[in-house]
Amino acid sequence: MRVTSEDLRAAEDDEPFDHLQEWVKENRLVAIDVIENYDNYIELPNKHEINEYAMVENFCLTVSDQSKQESLSRVIGGKGVFRRFKDKLIDLELEDQWNEAL
């Protein structure tokens, strides 16, 4: 479940939530638990903290088959890199290795 900043602010302010829709109540209860048990949770990185291209580039370097490594490395430049990379993973039967690396 994803807890938003809005849920956390409302939970910190002890705003009443009995009148809210059921799914909003669930989010608020989780937000309260996050505040009360902060050490039990981890914050996921935001979109600015993840460098997808570096992940792709690093994966290419881990492929032990030199031919496959070169083939992958050739497709990771320019526009459409992620689509070409995914297609090449499928062609080279490396999807499972990629998923395990994530």
N, CA, C and O atoms as a GROMACS GRO file, in nm:
protein
  408
    1MET      N    1   0.084  -0.117   0.000
    1MET     CA    2   0.000   0.000   0.000
    1MET      C    3   0.088   0.124   0.000
    1MET      O    4   0.192   0.128   0.066
    2ARG      N    5   0.047   0.222  -0.072
    2ARG     CA    6   0.121   0.347  -0.081
    2ARG      C    7   0.060   0.449   0.013
    2ARG      O    8  -0.061   0.470   0.014
    3VAL      N    9   0.144   0.512   0.092
    3VAL     CA   10   0.101   0.616   0.184
    3VAL      C   11   0.148   0.749   0.127
    3VAL      O   12   0.267   0.768   0.104
    4THR      N   13   0.055   0.839   0.106
    4THR     CA   14   0.090   0.969   0.048
    4THR      C   15   0.130   1.069   0.156
    4THR      O   16   0.106   1.047   0.274
    5SER      N   17   0.190   1.177   0.112
    5SER     CA   18   0.225   1.286   0.205
    5SER      C   19   0.100   1.343   0.269
    5SER      O   20   0.101   1.380   0.386
    6GLU      N   21  -0.007   1.349   0.191
    6GLU     CA   22  -0.134   1.400   0.244
    6GLU      C   23  -0.186   1.311   0.357
    6GLU      O   24  -0.233   1.361   0.459
    7ASP      N   25  -0.176   1.179   0.338
    7ASP     CA   26  -0.218   1.085   0.444
    7ASP      C   27  -0.135   1.105   0.570
    7ASP      O   28  -0.188   1.107   0.681
    8LEU      N   29  -0.005   1.120   0.552
    8LEU     CA   30   0.083   1.138   0.667
    8LEU      C   31   0.054   1.269   0.740
    8LEU      O   32   0.051   1.272   0.863
    9ARG      N   33   0.032   1.377   0.665
    9ARG     CA   34   0.001   1.506   0.729
    9ARG      C   35  -0.129   1.497   0.808
    9ARG      O   36  -0.138   1.544   0.921
   10ALA      N   37  -0.230   1.435   0.746
   10ALA     CA   38  -0.360   1.422   0.815
   10ALA      C   39  -0.345   1.336   0.941
   10ALA      O   40  -0.405   1.366   1.044
   11ALA      N   41  -0.267   1.230   0.932
   11ALA     CA   42  -0.246   1.144   1.049
   11ALA      C   43  -0.171   1.218   1.159
   11ALA      O   44  -0.203   1.203   1.277
   12GLU      N   45  -0.073   1.297   1.122
   12GLU     CA   46   0.002   1.375   1.221
   12GLU      C   47  -0.086   1.479   1.289
   12GLU      O   48  -0.068   1.509   1.407
   13ASP      N   49  -0.181   1.534   1.213
   13ASP     CA   50  -0.270   1.638   1.267
   13ASP      C   51  -0.389   1.580   1.342
   13ASP      O   52  -0.472   1.655   1.393
   14ASP      N   53  -0.397   1.448   1.348
   14ASP     CA   54  -0.508   1.379   1.414
   14ASP      C   55  -0.644   1.424   1.362
   14ASP      O   56  -0.740   1.435   1.438
   15GLU      N   57  -0.652   1.450   1.232
   15GLU     CA   58  -0.780   1.488   1.172
   15GLU      C   59  -0.876   1.370   1.180
   15GLU      O   60  -0.837   1.256   1.155
   16PRO      N   61  -1.002   1.396   1.215
   16PRO     CA   62  -1.101   1.286   1.218
   16PRO      C   63  -1.123   1.231   1.077
   16PRO      O   64  -1.117   1.305   0.979
   17PHE      N   65  -1.147   1.101   1.068
   17PHE     CA   66  -1.163   1.041   0.936
   17PHE      C   67  -1.278   0.940   0.928
   17PHE      O   68  -1.287   0.865   0.831
   18ASP      N   69  -1.363   0.937   1.028
   18ASP     CA   70  -1.476   0.844   1.027
   18ASP      C   71  -1.572   0.869   0.911
   18ASP      O   72  -1.639   0.777   0.865
   19HIS      N   73  -1.579   0.990   0.865
   19HIS     CA   74  -1.672   1.027   0.758
   19HIS      C   75  -1.618   0.996   0.618
   19HIS      O   76  -1.690   1.009   0.519
   20LEU      N   77  -1.493   0.955   0.608
   20LEU     CA   78  -1.430   0.934   0.478
   20LEU      C   79  -1.466   0.797   0.420
   20LEU      O   80  -1.515   0.709   0.491
   21GLN      N   81  -1.441   0.783   0.291
   21GLN     CA   82  -1.465   0.655   0.225
   21GLN      C   83  -1.375   0.548   0.285
   21GLN      O   84  -1.270   0.579   0.343
   22GLU      N   85  -1.417   0.423   0.271
   22GLU     CA   86  -1.348   0.312   0.335
   22GLU      C   87  -1.200   0.303   0.295
   22GLU      O   88  -1.114   0.282   0.380
   23TRP      N   89  -1.171   0.320   0.167
   23TRP     CA   90  -1.033   0.309   0.121
   23TRP      C   91  -0.947   0.422   0.176
   23TRP      O   92  -0.828   0.402   0.201
   24VAL      N   93  -1.007   0.539   0.197
   24VAL     CA   94  -0.933   0.651   0.255
   24VAL      C   95  -0.905   0.623   0.403
   24VAL      O   96  -0.798   0.655   0.454
   25LYS      N   97  -1.003   0.563   0.470
   25LYS     CA   98  -0.983   0.525   0.611
   25LYS      C   99  -0.867   0.427   0.624
   25LYS      O  100  -0.784   0.439   0.714
   26GLU      N  101  -0.862   0.329   0.533
   26GLU     CA  102  -0.753   0.231   0.536
   26GLU      C  103  -0.618   0.300   0.518
   26GLU      O  104  -0.522   0.270   0.589
   27ASN      N  105  -0.611   0.391   0.422
   27ASN     CA  106  -0.486   0.465   0.401
   27ASN      C  107  -0.447   0.543   0.526
   27ASN      O  108  -0.329   0.547   0.563
   28ARG      N  109  -0.543   0.605   0.590
   28ARG     CA  110  -0.516   0.685   0.709
   28ARG      C  111  -0.467   0.597   0.823
   28ARG      O  112  -0.376   0.636   0.896
   29LEU      N  113  -0.526   0.478   0.839
   29LEU     CA  114  -0.481   0.386   0.944
   29LEU      C  115  -0.337   0.341   0.919
   29LEU      O  116  -0.258   0.328   1.012
   30VAL      N  117  -0.304   0.316   0.792
   30VAL     CA  118  -0.167   0.279   0.758
   30VAL      C  119  -0.073   0.396   0.787
   30VAL      O  120   0.036   0.376   0.840
   31ALA      N  121  -0.115   0.517   0.752
   31ALA     CA  122  -0.032   0.636   0.779
   31ALA      C  123  -0.007   0.652   0.928
   31ALA      O  124   0.104   0.686   0.968
   32ILE      N  125  -0.108   0.630   1.007
   32ILE     CA  126  -0.090   0.637   1.152
   32ILE      C  127   0.011   0.533   1.199
   32ILE      O  128   0.097   0.562   1.282
   33ASP      N  129   0.000   0.412   1.145
   33ASP     CA  130   0.095   0.307   1.182
   33ASP      C  131   0.237   0.344   1.139
   33ASP      O  132   0.333   0.317   1.211
   34VAL      N  133   0.249   0.405   1.022
   34VAL     CA  134   0.382   0.447   0.976
   34VAL      C  135   0.443   0.547   1.073
   34VAL      O  136   0.561   0.539   1.106
   35ILE      N  137   0.362   0.641   1.117
   35ILE     CA  138   0.411   0.743   1.210
   35ILE      C  139   0.450   0.680   1.344
   35ILE      O  140   0.553   0.712   1.402
   36GLU      N  141   0.366   0.590   1.392
   36GLU     CA  142   0.390   0.529   1.523
   36GLU      C  143   0.501   0.424   1.521
   36GLU      O  144   0.566   0.400   1.623
   37ASN      N  145   0.522   0.362   1.407
   37ASN     CA  146   0.621   0.253   1.396
   37ASN      C  147   0.717   0.279   1.280
   37ASN      O  148   0.744   0.190   1.199
   38TYR      N  149   0.766   0.399   1.273
   38TYR     CA  150   0.848   0.444   1.160
   38TYR      C  151   0.965   0.351   1.128
   38TYR      O  152   0.997   0.331   1.011
   39ASP      N  153   1.028   0.295   1.229
   39ASP     CA  154   1.145   0.208   1.208
   39ASP      C  155   1.112   0.077   1.138
   39ASP      O  156   1.202   0.008   1.090
   40ASN      N  157   0.985   0.043   1.131
   40ASN     CA  158   0.943  -0.080   1.064
   40ASN      C  159   0.920  -0.062   0.914
   40ASN      O  160   0.887  -0.158   0.845
   41TYR      N  161   0.937   0.058   0.865
   41TYR     CA  162   0.908   0.088   0.725
   41TYR      C  163   1.033   0.142   0.656
   41TYR      O  164   1.125   0.193   0.720
   42ILE      N  165   1.035   0.128   0.524
   42ILE     CA  166   1.141   0.190   0.444
   42ILE      C  167   1.075   0.282   0.343
   42ILE      O  168   0.967   0.253   0.292
   43GLU      N  169   1.142   0.390   0.314
   43GLU     CA  170   1.091   0.484   0.215
   43GLU      C  171   1.149   0.445   0.079
   43GLU      O  172   1.270   0.429   0.063
   44LEU      N  173   1.061   0.431  -0.017
   44LEU     CA  174   1.106   0.397  -0.152
   44LEU      C  175   1.167   0.519  -0.217
   44LEU      O  176   1.126   0.632  -0.190
   45PRO      N  177   1.264   0.498  -0.304
   45PRO     CA  178   1.324   0.613  -0.372
   45PRO      C  179   1.223   0.678  -0.465
   45PRO      O  180   1.134   0.611  -0.518
   46ASN      N  181   1.238   0.808  -0.484
   46ASN     CA  182   1.149   0.876  -0.578
   46ASN      C  183   1.209   0.872  -0.718
   46ASN      O  184   1.319   0.822  -0.737
   47LYS      N  185   1.137   0.925  -0.814
   47LYS     CA  186   1.181   0.916  -0.953
   47LYS      C  187   1.312   0.991  -0.979
   47LYS      O  188   1.381   0.962  -1.077
   48HIS      N  189   1.347   1.084  -0.894
   48HIS     CA  190   1.471   1.159  -0.912
   48HIS      C  191   1.592   1.085  -0.854
   48HIS      O  192   1.706   1.119  -0.884
   49GLU      N  193   1.565   0.986  -0.770
   49GLU     CA  194   1.674   0.912  -0.705
   49GLU      C  195   1.710   0.783  -0.779
   49GLU      O  196   1.805   0.715  -0.742
   50ILE      N  197   1.634   0.751  -0.882
   50ILE     CA  198   1.659   0.628  -0.958
   50ILE      C  199   1.713   0.664  -1.095
   50ILE      O  200   1.653   0.744  -1.167
   51ASN      N  201   1.824   0.604  -1.131
   51ASN     CA  202   1.882   0.628  -1.263
   51ASN      C  203   1.865   0.500  -1.345
   51ASN      O  204   1.950   0.410  -1.343
   52GLU      N  205   1.754   0.494  -1.418
   52GLU     CA  206   1.722   0.373  -1.493
   52GLU      C  207   1.829   0.340  -1.596
   52GLU      O  208   1.863   0.224  -1.616
   53TYR      N  209   1.882   0.443  -1.660
   53TYR     CA  210   1.984   0.418  -1.763
   53TYR      C  211   2.107   0.354  -1.701
   53TYR      O  212   2.165   0.262  -1.759
   54ALA      N  213   2.149   0.402  -1.584
   54ALA     CA  214   2.265   0.343  -1.518
   54ALA      C  215   2.239   0.197  -1.482
   54ALA      O  216   2.329   0.113  -1.488
   55MET      N  217   2.115   0.166  -1.444
   55MET     CA  218   2.081   0.027  -1.413
   55MET      C  219   2.095  -0.060  -1.537
   55MET      O  220   2.148  -0.172  -1.530
   56VAL      N  221   2.047  -0.010  -1.650
   56VAL     CA  222   2.058  -0.084  -1.776
   56VAL      C  223   2.204  -0.100  -1.815
   56VAL      O  224   2.248  -0.210  -1.852
   57GLU      N  225   2.278   0.007  -1.807
   57GLU     CA  226   2.420   0.004  -1.843
   57GLU      C  227   2.498  -0.093  -1.754
   57GLU      O  228   2.580  -0.171  -1.804
   58ASN      N  229   2.473  -0.089  -1.625
   58ASN     CA  230   2.542  -0.180  -1.532
   58ASN      C  231   2.505  -0.325  -1.560
   58ASN      O  232   2.591  -0.413  -1.552
   59PHE      N  233   2.379  -0.350  -1.592
   59PHE     CA  234   2.339  -0.486  -1.623
   59PHE      C  235   2.414  -0.538  -1.744
   59PHE      O  236   2.462  -0.651  -1.744
   60CYS      N  237   2.426  -0.455  -1.847
   60CYS     CA  238   2.498  -0.497  -1.968
   60CYS      C  239   2.638  -0.546  -1.934
   60CYS      O  240   2.688  -0.643  -1.991
   61LEU      N  241   2.702  -0.478  -1.840
   61LEU     CA  242   2.839  -0.513  -1.802
   61LEU      C  243   2.846  -0.644  -1.723
   61LEU      O  244   2.953  -0.703  -1.712
   62THR      N  245   2.734  -0.689  -1.668
   62THR     CA  246   2.734  -0.812  -1.590
   62THR      C  247   2.709  -0.937  -1.674
   62THR      O  248   2.728  -1.049  -1.626
   63VAL      N  249   2.668  -0.918  -1.799
   63VAL     CA  250   2.639  -1.033  -1.885
   63VAL      C  251   2.770  -1.101  -1.920
   63VAL      O  252   2.859  -1.039  -1.979
   64SER      N  253   2.782  -1.228  -1.885
   64SER     CA  254   2.910  -1.299  -1.901
   64SER      C  255   2.939  -1.337  -2.046
   64SER      O  256   3.056  -1.343  -2.086
   65ASP      N  257   2.836  -1.362  -2.124
   65ASP     CA  258   2.856  -1.396  -2.265
   65ASP      C  259   2.893  -1.269  -2.341
   65ASP      O  260   2.811  -1.178  -2.355
   66GLN      N  261   3.015  -1.263  -2.389
   66GLN     CA  262   3.069  -1.142  -2.454
   66GLN      C  263   2.983  -1.098  -2.572
   66GLN      O  264   2.959  -0.979  -2.591
   67SER      N  265   2.938  -1.192  -2.651
   67SER     CA  266   2.857  -1.160  -2.768
   67SER      C  267   2.725  -1.096  -2.727
   67SER      O  268   2.682  -0.997  -2.787
   68LYS      N  269   2.661  -1.152  -2.625
   68LYS     CA  270   2.536  -1.096  -2.576
   68LYS      C  271   2.558  -0.959  -2.513
   68LYS      O  272   2.478  -0.868  -2.530
   69GLN      N  273   2.668  -0.947  -2.440
   69GLN     CA  274   2.701  -0.819  -2.376
   69GLN      C  275   2.717  -0.710  -2.482
   69GLN      O  276   2.665  -0.599  -2.466
   70GLU      N  277   2.789  -0.740  -2.588
   70GLU     CA  278   2.809  -0.642  -2.695
   70GLU      C  279   2.679  -0.608  -2.765
   70GLU      O  280   2.653  -0.493  -2.798
   71SER      N  281   2.597  -0.709  -2.787
   71SER     CA  282   2.468  -0.688  -2.852
   71SER      C  283   2.379  -0.596  -2.769
   71SER      O  284   2.314  -0.505  -2.823
   72LEU      N  285   2.375  -0.618  -2.639
   72LEU     CA  286   2.297  -0.532  -2.550
   72LEU      C  287   2.354  -0.391  -2.547
   72LEU      O  288   2.279  -0.293  -2.553
   73SER      N  289   2.484  -0.381  -2.538
   73SER     CA  290   2.549  -0.250  -2.529
   73SER      C  291   2.523  -0.164  -2.652
   73SER      O  292   2.517  -0.041  -2.643
   74ARG      N  293   2.508  -0.228  -2.767
   74ARG     CA  294   2.482  -0.153  -2.891
   74ARG      C  295   2.344  -0.088  -2.892
   74ARG      O  296   2.326   0.014  -2.959
   75VAL      N  297   2.247  -0.144  -2.821
   75VAL     CA  298   2.110  -0.092  -2.829
   75VAL      C  299   2.077   0.012  -2.723
   75VAL      O  300   1.965   0.064  -2.722
   76ILE      N  301   2.169   0.043  -2.634
   76ILE     CA  302   2.134   0.133  -2.524
   76ILE      C  303   2.178   0.277  -2.546
   76ILE      O  304   2.215   0.347  -2.452
   77GLY      N  305   2.173   0.321  -2.667
   77GLY     CA  306   2.203   0.461  -2.696
   77GLY      C  307   2.090   0.525  -2.774
   77GLY      O  308   2.025   0.459  -2.854
   78GLY      N  309   2.067   0.653  -2.752
   78GLY     CA  310   1.969   0.727  -2.829
   78GLY      C  311   1.827   0.711  -2.780
   78GLY      O  312   1.799   0.650  -2.677
   79LYS      N  313   1.737   0.768  -2.858
   79LYS     CA  314   1.595   0.768  -2.825
   79LYS      C  315   1.539   0.626  -2.836
   79LYS      O  316   1.576   0.550  -2.926
   80GLY      N  317   1.450   0.590  -2.745
   80GLY     CA  318   1.387   0.459  -2.746
   80GLY      C  319   1.472   0.349  -2.685
   80GLY      O  320   1.449   0.230  -2.709
   81VAL      N  321   1.570   0.388  -2.606
   81VAL     CA  322   1.666   0.294  -2.550
   81VAL      C  323   1.597   0.183  -2.468
   81VAL      O  324   1.636   0.067  -2.477
   82PHE      N  325   1.498   0.218  -2.389
   82PHE     CA  326   1.439   0.119  -2.299
   82PHE      C  327   1.357   0.016  -2.375
   82PHE      O  328   1.358  -0.102  -2.339
   83ARG      N  329   1.287   0.057  -2.479
   83ARG     CA  330   1.212  -0.038  -2.563
   83ARG      C  331   1.309  -0.130  -2.635
   83ARG      O  332   1.287  -0.252  -2.640
   84ARG      N  333   1.416  -0.074  -2.693
   84ARG     CA  334   1.514  -0.158  -2.763
   84ARG      C  335   1.582  -0.254  -2.666
   84ARG      O  336   1.605  -0.371  -2.699
   85PHE      N  337   1.614  -0.206  -2.547
   85PHE     CA  338   1.678  -0.289  -2.447
   85PHE      C  339   1.588  -0.407  -2.410
   85PHE      O  340   1.633  -0.521  -2.404
   86LYS      N  341   1.460  -0.378  -2.385
   86LYS     CA  342   1.366  -0.484  -2.348
   86LYS      C  343   1.353  -0.585  -2.462
   86LYS      O  344   1.356  -0.706  -2.438
   87ASP      N  345   1.340  -0.536  -2.584
   87ASP     CA  346   1.330  -0.627  -2.699
   87ASP      C  347   1.455  -0.714  -2.713
   87ASP      O  348   1.445  -0.833  -2.742
   88LYS      N  349   1.571  -0.655  -2.691
   88LYS     CA  350   1.696  -0.732  -2.703
   88LYS      C  351   1.708  -0.834  -2.590
   88LYS      O  352   1.757  -0.944  -2.612
   89LEU      N  353   1.663  -0.798  -2.470
   89LEU     CA  354   1.662  -0.895  -2.360
   89LEU      C  355   1.582  -1.018  -2.399
   89LEU      O  356   1.624  -1.131  -2.374
   90ILE      N  357   1.468  -0.996  -2.460
   90ILE     CA  358   1.382  -1.106  -2.502
   90ILE      C  359   1.452  -1.188  -2.611
   90ILE      O  360   1.455  -1.311  -2.605
   91ASP      N  361   1.509  -1.119  -2.710
   91ASP     CA  362   1.579  -1.188  -2.819
   91ASP      C  363   1.693  -1.276  -2.767
   91ASP      O  364   1.716  -1.386  -2.816
   92LEU      N  365   1.764  -1.225  -2.666
   92LEU     CA  366   1.880  -1.296  -2.613
   92LEU      C  367   1.846  -1.390  -2.497
   92LEU      O  368   1.933  -1.452  -2.437
   93GLU      N  369   1.716  -1.397  -2.466
   93GLU     CA  370   1.668  -1.480  -2.355
   93GLU      C  371   1.736  -1.446  -2.222
   93GLU      O  372   1.781  -1.533  -2.148
   94LEU      N  373   1.741  -1.316  -2.195
   94LEU     CA  374   1.803  -1.268  -2.072
   94LEU      C  375   1.703  -1.201  -1.976
   94LEU      O  376   1.744  -1.138  -1.879
   95GLU      N  377   1.573  -1.216  -2.005
   95GLU     CA  378   1.474  -1.149  -1.920
   95GLU      C  379   1.482  -1.194  -1.775
   95GLU      O  380   1.475  -1.111  -1.683
   96ASP      N  381   1.497  -1.324  -1.753
   96ASP     CA  382   1.503  -1.374  -1.614
   96ASP      C  383   1.625  -1.318  -1.541
   96ASP      O  384   1.617  -1.281  -1.424
   97GLN      N  385   1.737  -1.313  -1.610
   97GLN     CA  386   1.858  -1.258  -1.549
   97GLN      C  387   1.839  -1.111  -1.514
   97GLN      O  388   1.882  -1.066  -1.408
   98TRP      N  389   1.773  -1.036  -1.602
   98TRP     CA  390   1.745  -0.894  -1.579
   98TRP      C  391   1.653  -0.880  -1.457
   98TRP      O  392   1.679  -0.798  -1.368
   99ASN      N  393   1.547  -0.958  -1.453
   99ASN     CA  394   1.452  -0.949  -1.342
   99ASN      C  395   1.517  -0.986  -1.209
   99ASN      O  396   1.485  -0.927  -1.106
  100GLU      N  397   1.607  -1.081  -1.211
  100GLU     CA  398   1.678  -1.118  -1.088
  100GLU      C  399   1.772  -1.007  -1.044
  100GLU      O  400   1.794  -0.988  -0.924
  101ALA      N  401   1.828  -0.935  -1.139
  101ALA     CA  402   1.920  -0.826  -1.107
  101ALA      C  403   1.849  -0.709  -1.043
  101ALA      O  404   1.910  -0.632  -0.968
  102LEU      N  405   1.722  -0.694  -1.071
  102LEU     CA  406   1.646  -0.584  -1.014
  102LEU      C  407   1.625  -0.611  -0.868
  102LEU      O  408   1.564  -0.531  -0.798
   0.00000   0.00000   0.00000
